[in-house]
Amino acid sequence: VLATVSEGAEIIADGHLHVYGALRGRALAGVHGDESARIFCRQLDSQLLSIAGYYRLVEEIESSVRNQSVQIYLKEQRVVIERF
């Protein structure tokens, strides 16, 4: 995705998601169970993040990663958000 994902919008992929703008809506990667799927974005401000059915809501996203470039992946069945 080359632009911003607006609030209320949803992007869904079987595999990885790359967002080269701000991510403000919902992002679901690995929707058919691919636990190796990742989400990459330039500016995280998302309402919901999901990898292979495991998810994190806006309230569970740390302030230290908000509005930062991040990658999101699964580790031991937990959604991890890491700055890069």
N, C-alpha and C positions, 0 to 999 in steps of 0.2 A: 504494500500500500504506500503510495508516494505522497499522500497528503494526510491531513489530520483526520482521525476517526472521531466524529462528534459524539457528544453525550447522547445517549439513547440509541446510538448505532451499534451494530453487532457484526463482527467479522469472525468467520468460521473456516477452519482448514483441517484436512486430514493429517497434514504434517506441520511443518514450521510456519510461523507468521513473522513477517518483517514489516514494521511500520516505520517509515522514514519521516514521519511527522509526529504530532502529539497523539497519544492514545487516551481518549477521554471516555469512550464507550466500553463495550464488552469485547473481550478477545478470547476465543476458544480454539485451542490447537490440539491436534491429535484426537479429534472427536470420535474416531473409530477405534480408540484404545491404544494409540501409539504413545507409549510412555517416554519415548526418546524425543518427542516433539518439543520445540522451544518457541518462545515468543521473544522477539527482539524489538525494542522501540527506542526512539530518540528522546521522547519526553513522556514519562509515565504519569498519568492522571486518571487512571481507569476506574470504572465502577465495579468490574468483575474480571478476574483472570481465571482461566481454566486450562489444565493440561490433562488430557485423557480422563476427563470426568472429575478430577480433583480440582478444587477451586479455592480462591481467596476473594473475599469481598472488600470493598473500599475501606471499611472499618478495620480490617486486618492488615492493611498495607502500611508499613512503617513510614514515618515522615522523612526519614533519611534517604529514601529512594524516590520520593515524590518529585516530579518534574526533572528527573535525571534520566540519562541513557542507561537502560537496563536490559538484562536477559532474564527470562523466566523459564524455569525448568523444574522437573520432578527429581526429588532426592528422597529415597526411602518413603515414598508415597506422600510426600509433603511438597507443596508448591514453594519454591525458593525464588526470591527476587534478588538479583545481584547487579550492582553497578558495574559499568565498564567504560 
